[in-house]
Amino acid sequence: MISSFTFADLCAGIGGFRTGLESLGGVCLFSSDINSNCEKTYRANHNTGFDEYNIFDIDESHFPSVDILCAGFPCQPFSIAGKRAGFKDIRGTVFFKIASIAKVSKPKVIFLENVTNLVKIDNGKTLKTIFNELEEIDYNVHYNILDSADFGVPQSRKRVYIVAIDSKIQSFGFQFTKKRTAKIPFKNILAKGDNSIPISQKWQIYIDLYTGKISKEDVPFDIPKTRKSLERIDNGADLNDCIFQIRSSGIRALSIDKPLPTFAVSVSGGGAMIPVYSKERRHISLLEMKRLMGFGDDFKFPVSRTNAIKQLANAVCPPVISSICKDILPYLAKSKQKLSSIKNSPISQHI
């Protein structure tokens, strides 16, 4: 294992990759993202802004040499929730710029993250294109779908992770660790009594309706079709002590005795789509959202609550990044050993 390594943080967002890699001794030499609100949060937590904003403006010839080039490149072109335009969407072409940077700067490892639908879109042709692009610049490519719930995060958030290793340093197959911890239930990270995001009077009535305290006839307003009853109830969920997940299709009752499903929040309006904790009749708090994503309680958000929630929902989970980095580090150590042996060889000294 090595004690220090360098990395570049592309499509950085609020620094989920950086948080995970720095926890293992990583030193960031370059960061980039186009979102100015993300930069405010990034600066507040990492004491630096972005070196570049538009990734397409990066000059490959001046890009620093790093051990790991990482990027959670835009997922919207590949997500089930989007139009699934893939590489036809300009955001989808960010990958090709990342490959272009890697071709010139030659990081030892390329470490990427995206939504799981990346594997299936266009009948697997998109993923094959990514593999081909990286293999053409002499990287051995590996991928796996991992669930954050297996890495100490109280949320079942499956994402595809791609690790490409310089073919000159890889002599044995790469293995992703698929599980580091037991699953953590949401109730373990509740901030009891945190009423920092109170619910509306309408939601007070909805909770009474869903918990059987009143009937539909007692509701003093017209109930939308998708709100008249619960769309789904988790097995074992206690409606008086559960999470109501608000979706456009309806309301789901989630058990707090297991990890929550993927954290994805619509931030339209005044936060009406933020999950509701029925026992305390409140929305879940920003503190609980940070814990849901695997960020520390002290992680700062110098932006509006709406922006903070959106940033968290789009972030990568640092504990998963740390786990994969632990899997990568032996390869970096092997690379450094090879370099050291070459420098100390009699031929090298004679030259």
C-alpha positions in Angstrom: 0.0 0.0 0.0 1.2 3.5 -0.7 0.7 6.5 1.6 0.4 9.2 -1.0 -0.8 9.5 -4.6 -2.0 12.2 -7.0 -5.3 12.6 -8.8 -7.3 14.9 -11.0 -11.0 15.5 -10.3 -13.0 16.1 -13.5 -16.8 16.6 -13.5 -16.1 17.3 -9.8 -19.5 18.4 -8.6 -19.1 19.0 -4.8 -16.1 16.7 -4.5 -17.4 13.2 -3.8 -14.4 11.7 -5.5 -12.1 14.1 -3.8 -13.5 13.4 -0.4 -13.1 9.7 -0.9 -9.6 9.8 -2.3 -8.2 12.4 0.1 -9.3 10.1 3.0 -6.7 7.7 1.8 -3.9 10.2 1.3 -4.7 11.4 -2.3 -3.5 14.8 -3.4 -5.6 16.6 -5.9 -3.6 18.4 -8.7 -6.5 19.6 -10.9 -10.3 20.0 -10.6 -13.0 21.0 -13.0 -16.7 21.4 -13.2 -19.0 23.8 -15.1 -21.4 24.5 -12.2 -20.6 27.7 -10.3 -22.9 26.8 -7.4 -21.0 23.5 -7.0 -17.8 25.5 -6.9 -19.0 27.4 -3.9 -19.6 24.2 -2.0 -16.4 22.7 -3.3 -14.4 25.7 -2.2 -16.0 25.7 1.3 -15.0 22.1 1.9 -11.7 21.7 -0.1 -10.4 25.3 0.2 -10.0 25.7 -3.5 -12.1 26.4 -6.5 -12.0 24.8 -9.9 -8.9 25.0 -12.2 -11.2 24.9 -15.3 -14.9 25.2 -15.8 -15.8 23.9 -19.2 -14.0 20.5 -19.7 -13.9 21.1 -23.4 -11.6 24.1 -22.8 -8.9 22.0 -21.1 -5.7 21.9 -23.0 -4.5 18.3 -22.9 -0.8 19.3 -23.4 -0.8 21.3 -20.2 -2.8 18.8 -18.1 -0.8 17.6 -15.0 0.6 14.1 -14.8 -1.5 12.2 -12.1 -1.8 8.7 -10.8 -5.6 8.6 -11.0 -7.8 10.6 -13.4 -11.4 10.4 -12.0 -14.7 11.7 -13.2 -18.4 11.2 -12.5 -19.2 12.2 -16.1 -22.7 13.5 -16.8 -25.3 10.8 -16.3 -28.4 12.6 -17.9 -27.7 11.3 -21.4 -27.7 7.7 -20.1 -30.3 7.8 -17.3 -33.6 6.0 -17.5 -35.1 9.2 -16.2 -33.8 11.2 -19.1 -34.2 11.0 -22.9 -31.4 8.4 -23.2 -29.8 10.2 -26.1 -26.4 8.8 -25.1 -23.5 10.2 -27.2 -25.9 12.2 -29.3 -26.4 14.5 -26.3 -23.5 17.0 -26.0 -23.1 16.0 -22.3 -22.6 12.4 -23.4 -19.5 13.4 -25.4 -17.7 14.5 -22.2 -16.4 11.0 -22.0 -14.5 11.4 -25.3 -12.8 14.6 -23.9 -11.8 12.6 -20.8 -10.3 9.9 -23.0 -8.5 12.6 -25.0 -7.0 14.1 -21.8 -5.9 10.6 -20.7 -4.3 9.8 -24.1 -1.9 12.8 -23.7 -1.4 12.9 -19.9 -1.3 9.1 -19.4 -2.6 8.7 -15.8 -1.8 5.3 -14.4 -5.5 4.7 -13.7 -8.8 6.2 -15.1 -11.7 5.9 -12.5 -15.2 6.7 -13.8 -18.7 6.6 -12.3 -22.2 6.7 -13.9 -25.7 5.4 -13.7 -26.3 1.7 -14.2 -28.3 2.2 -17.4 -25.0 3.1 -19.1 -24.5 -0.7 -19.3 -27.8 -1.3 -21.1 -28.3 1.8 -23.3 -28.2 1.2 -27.0 -28.1 -2.6 -26.4 -24.7 -2.3 -24.7 -23.0 -0.5 -27.6 -22.4 2.6 -25.5 -20.4 0.7 -22.9 -18.5 -1.2 -25.7 -17.6 2.2 -27.2 -16.2 3.4 -23.9 -14.2 0.2 -23.6 -12.9 0.4 -27.1 -11.8 4.1 -26.7 -9.9 3.3 -23.5 -8.3 0.1 -24.9 -7.1 2.0 -27.9 -5.0 4.2 -25.7 -3.6 1.2 -23.9 -5.7 0.7 -20.9 -7.1 -2.6 -19.5 -10.7 -1.8 -18.7 -12.9 -3.3 -15.9 -16.4 -2.4 -14.6 -18.8 -3.4 -11.9 -22.2 -2.3 -10.6 -21.9 -1.6 -6.8 -24.6 -0.7 -4.3 -23.7 2.1 -1.8 -25.7 0.1 0.9 -22.8 -2.4 0.9 -20.3 0.3 1.9 -21.8 1.9 5.0 -24.2 4.2 3.3 -27.9 3.9 4.5 -29.1 4.1 0.9 -29.4 1.5 -1.8 -27.8 3.5 -4.7 -26.5 1.3 -7.5 -24.0 2.8 -9.9 -21.6 1.5 -12.5 -17.9 2.1 -11.8 -15.2 1.8 -14.5 -11.5 1.3 -13.6 -9.1 1.4 -16.5 -5.4 0.6 -15.7 -2.4 1.4 -17.9 -1.6 -1.9 -19.6 2.1 -1.4 -18.8 1.5 -1.8 -15.1 -1.3 -4.4 -14.9 -0.2 -7.9 -14.8 -3.0 -9.4 -12.8 -6.8 -9.1 -12.9 -8.5 -6.2 -11.2 -11.1 -7.1 -8.6 -13.7 -4.8 -7.2 -14.5 -5.3 -3.5 -18.3 -5.8 -3.7 -19.1 -5.4 0.0 -17.3 -3.7 3.0 -20.1 -3.4 5.6 -23.4 -4.8 6.7 -26.4 -2.8 5.5 -27.3 0.2 7.7 -30.9 1.0 8.3 -32.1 4.6 7.8 -33.2 4.8 11.5 -29.5 4.6 12.5 -28.8 8.0 10.9 -32.0 9.9 12.0 -31.4 13.3 13.5 -34.2 13.0 16.0 -36.1 16.3 16.5 -34.5 18.1 13.5 -37.4 20.1 12.3 -35.3 22.3 10.1 -37.5 21.6 7.1 -41.1 21.6 8.4 -44.0 20.2 6.4 -47.0 22.2 5.1 -50.4 22.1 6.6 -51.5 20.0 3.6 -48.9 17.4 4.5 -50.2 17.3 8.0 -53.5 16.3 6.5 -51.9 13.8 4.1 -50.2 12.1 7.1 -53.5 11.8 8.9 -55.0 10.3 5.8 -52.3 7.8 5.1 -52.1 6.7 8.8 -55.9 6.2 8.9 -56.7 9.0 11.3 -59.1 10.6 8.8 -60.8 9.4 5.6 -60.7 10.9 2.1 -64.1 12.5 2.9 -62.5 14.5 5.7 -59.9 16.1 3.6 -60.8 19.8 3.0 -59.3 20.0 -0.5 -59.4 18.1 -3.8 -56.9 15.3 -3.6 -54.9 14.7 -6.8 -55.3 11.2 -8.2 -51.8 10.2 -7.3 -52.2 11.3 -3.7 -55.5 9.6 -2.7 -53.8 6.5 -1.4 -50.3 5.1 -1.0 -48.8 3.8 -4.2 -46.7 1.2 -2.3 -46.0 0.2 1.3 -42.7 -1.6 2.2 -43.1 -4.9 4.0 -43.0 -4.3 7.7 -43.3 -0.5 7.3 -45.0 1.2 10.3 -47.0 4.1 8.7 -46.7 6.0 12.0 -42.9 5.8 11.9 -41.8 5.6 8.2 -40.5 7.7 5.4 -43.1 8.9 2.8 -41.2 9.1 -0.5 -42.9 11.6 -2.8 -42.9 10.7 -6.5 -44.8 12.0 -9.5 -46.5 8.7 -9.7 -47.6 8.5 -6.1 -46.5 8.3 -2.5 -44.5 5.3 -1.2 -44.1 4.3 2.4 -40.6 3.2 3.2 -39.4 1.3 6.2 -36.8 3.0 8.3 -35.5 -0.5 9.3 -33.5 -0.8 6.1 -31.5 1.5 3.7 -33.7 3.9 1.8 -33.9 3.6 -2.0 -31.9 5.8 -4.3 -31.9 9.4 -3.0 -33.3 11.5 -5.9 -35.3 14.7 -5.1 -37.2 17.0 -7.3 -36.4 20.5 -6.0 -39.2 22.4 -7.7 -41.2 24.8 -5.5 -40.5 25.0 -1.8 -39.1 21.5 -1.4 -42.4 19.7 -1.6 -40.7 16.6 -3.0 -38.4 16.1 -0.1 -39.1 12.8 1.8 -41.3 13.1 4.9 -40.6 11.4 8.2 -44.1 10.5 9.5 -43.3 10.1 13.2 -42.0 13.6 13.6 -44.2 15.1 10.8 -41.3 16.8 9.0 -39.2 16.6 5.9 -35.9 14.8 6.4 -33.2 17.3 7.1 -30.1 18.4 5.2 -28.0 16.7 7.9 -29.9 13.4 7.2 -29.4 13.9 3.5 -25.7 14.2 4.0 -25.6 11.0 6.0 -27.7 9.3 3.3 -25.0 10.1 0.7 -22.1 9.2 2.9 -20.8 12.7 3.5 -19.7 13.9 7.0 -21.9 15.9 9.3 -19.4 18.8 9.0 -19.7 19.0 5.2 -20.6 22.6 4.4 -23.2 24.0 2.0 -22.8 27.8 1.5 -25.6 27.8 -1.1 -29.4 27.7 -0.9 -31.1 24.7 0.5 -32.6 23.9 -2.9 -29.1 23.9 -4.5 -27.6 21.9 -1.6 -30.2 19.2 -2.0 -29.7 19.1 -5.8 -26.0 18.9 -5.3 -26.2 16.0 -2.9 -28.7 14.1 -5.1 -26.2 14.3 -8.0 -23.1 13.5 -6.0 -21.1 10.3 -5.8 -20.9 8.5 -2.4 -17.4 9.0 -0.9 -17.4 5.6 1.0 -17.8 3.7 -2.3 -15.1 5.8 -3.9 -12.7 5.1 -1.0 -13.4 1.4 -1.2 -12.6 1.3 -5.0 -9.5 3.4 -4.4 -8.3 0.8 -1.8 -8.7 -1.8 -4.6 -6.7 0.5 -7.0 -3.8 1.3 -4.7 -1.9 -2.0 -5.0 -1.6 -1.3 -8.7 -0.2 2.1 -8.0 2.3 0.5 -5.6 3.3 -2.0 -8.2 3.8 0.8 -10.7 6.1 2.7 -8.3 8.0 -0.5 -7.6 8.6 -1.0 -11.3 9.7 2.6 -11.7 12.1 2.3 -8.8 13.6 -0.9 -10.0 14.2 0.7 -13.5 15.9 3.7 -11.9 18.1 1.6 -9.8 19.1 -0.9 -12.4 22.8 -1.0 -13.6 21.8 -0.1 -17.1 19.8 2.9 -16.0 22.7 4.1 -13.7 25.2 3.6 -16.6 23.0 5.7 -18.9 
